[in-house]
Amino acid sequence: MMAAGIAAQRGLKAALAERNPILGKKLRITGKGRCNLTNCSDAATHMANAVDNPKFLHSALSAFTSADLMKLIEGLGVPLKVERGNRVFPESDMSSDIVGALARFLKKSQVQTLVGERIESLAISNGVITGARASSGLIGADCVILATGGMSYPLTGSTGDGYKLASQAGHSIVAPKPALAAITVSESWVGELEGLSLKNVTLALLSNSKKIYKDLGEMLFTDKGVSGPLALSASCYLRKAPSATIAIDLKPGLDEAQLDVRILRDFSESPNKELQNILPKLLPAKMIPVAISLSGIPAEKRARDISKEERQRLTRLLKRLELTVKGTAGFAEAIITSGGVNAKEVSPSTMESKLVKRLYFAGEILDVCSLTGGFNLQVAFSTGYLAGMKCLA
């Protein structure tokens, strides 16, 4: 929508082919239906939150910033608000308002919208794009912008069509994988913690003892693993960590020695209490049976009888609760796709293919992936803007 509207504003005759019967089907479900439109940070911050190919995004994020996007959307009649972490939402908390604004943008720019139109192949002659073949026939065009998205949430239409079209044009595809997705683990005990949310904990993703990702924040246990902001962000790095483990620090405010002193103090204050009755000072109730089981200390053992070695084992557990990564919840539940059209085959300053003239790319079809917080939608809008500005320029 951004690419088509910008191209039309430049005086080009633009048509948008949408395979769904309505526009913005995937946009409607973003941010749990609230639409985390962008993050009101500078381009450097957006690049710092890009996991894959951040340098490739420099031109796009500089050409059309989050401030530019906010100005455009508010100019289309949708007031915005900024929440924790500089996340931007419509004041109404309704993603449909953003879709409506973009629909008005297309209408105002005189874009021809072709809903229910699925592009089946590209028309290429002597290395130059000449149009696209749709279900209804050939659509002639002096340039084509592929902005099909990836493979996440396939029910919204993201089924990998764009990769097939890009491959037809000779582009290589970096293997698509689910990203910003819940992580599944081998340990069965996580099922006992299903629904438990933790705040102010640290989650680290490690591969062969090398730290791939680490951050402080919130997470959630699921029946098969972990989710929530920390886990979703960690999932973006799984492509770089084929065999990985997760280490959760339940008490990041204390180092191991300080935590041991704290536990020793609790034990000293209540020497006759059983371990299971002391731990509520340290852990959520739902986690206590699991922690006791993993520590190997009998739940009924009194504080005065717990050995130094047992206490230190408990301390290490709270500082490094380990999980073995199996994979992710899959594309059906993934917010975005990691992988896509090889960025080395696309000009970062124009979004034009280096292999086929007048073929452009925008958004998640590219091998770009950012963390949560509105950064991925900004990439989509910025690359769409750049492609719309540079096509036939």
Residue, then its C-alpha position, 0 to 999 in steps of 0.5 A: m500500500m505504501a509503495a503503490g501510494i507513493a508511486a502514484q503520488r509521483g504521477l505514475k499509474a499504479a495498480l495494487a494486486e491483492r489476493n485477499p478480498i480486502l486490503g491489509k488483512k495481516l495489518r489488521i491482526t498486528g499488535k493483537g489487533r491494536c497495530n503497533l505501527t512503528n517505534c518513535s526512535d531514530a534510524a540508528t535505533h531501528m537499525a540496532n533492532a534489526v537482526d538480519n542485514p541492518k546495514f542494508l536497511h540504512s537508506a530506507l530507514s533514513a529516507f522514510t523515518s518513523a516521524d515521517l510515517m506518524k505524520l502521514i498517518e495522522g494527516l490521514g485522520v488517525p491520531l496516534k499515541v506513544e506507549r512504553g518502549n516508544r511503541v506507537f499505536p492508534e489512539s483508538d487501539m484499533s488496527s482497522d483505523i490504520v488500514g482505513a487510513l492507508a485505503r484513503f491514501l490509495k484512493k487519494s493517490q488514485v491507485q487502482t486496487l485489484v482485490g482478489e487478484r493473485i499474481e501467478s508469474l512475472a513477465i520478463s523480457n531480455g532481463v527487464i520486467t514487462g508486467a505480471r501474469a495474474s489469475s485474470g490475465l496479463i497485467g502490463a507494467d513498466c515496473v513491478i514491486l513485490a511486497t508479498g510478505g513472508m510465510s507467517y500467519p498463512l491464513t492472512g495470505s502469506t504463503g510464500d508466493g513472493y519467494k516463488l516469483a523472486s526465484q523465477a526472476g533468478h533470485s536466491i532465497v535465504a531459507p525462510k524460518p519462523a521468527l518472533a515466535a514462541i520457542t519450544v523446548s525439550e524439558s517436559w516440566v515447562g508444562e507445569l508452569e504453563g501460563l506463568s508470566l515472569k517480569n524483570v528476568t534475564l533470558a539468554l540464548l546460547s549456542n555452544s556456550k556462546k551468547i547469541y542474545k541476552d536481554l532483561g524483560e518479560m517472558l511467559f511459560t507455555d505448555k511446550g516452552v516459552s513465549g512473551p517479549l524475551a522469547l519472541s526476540a530470542s527466536c529471531y536469532l535461532r537461525k544463527a544458533p542451530s543447536a541452542t539452549i536458553a538460560i533464564d536468570l530469575k534474580p538478575g539484580l543479584d550476582e550469585a554470591q549476593l543471592d547465596v547470602r540472601i538465601l542463607r539469611d532467609f534460612s537463618e531467619s526461619p531455621n525450622k521452616e521447610l524449604q517449600n515454605i521458605l521459597p515463596k519469598l523468592l519465587p512465584a507459587k507455581m514455580i516452587p514445586v518445579a524449582i525444588s524438583l530441579s534442585g534435588i532438595p527434599a521439599e520437607k527438608r528444614a532450612r537448618d538441615i540444608s547443606k551448603e552444597e545444597r543451598q549453592r545448588l539452589t542458588r545456581l538454579l535460580k541464576r541459571l535455569e536452563l532449557t534445551v531449544k527444540g524449535t519454534a511454534g511454526f509459521a502459523e503462530a510466528i509474527i514474522t519470517s526470518g529469511g527471504v530474498n537475498a539482500k545481496e541481490v537487491s540495491p539498498s538505495t533503491m530496492e531494485s533487483k540487481l538481476v532484473k531491471r525494474l523489479y523492486f522489493a519491499g517488506e518482509i519478502l526480503d531477508v530482513c528481520s527486526l525485534t518486537g516494538g514496531f520495528n518490523l512494520q517500519v521496515a515494511f513502510s520504509t522499504g515500500y516508500l523507497a521502492g515507490m520513490k525510486c521505481l522508474a525514477 
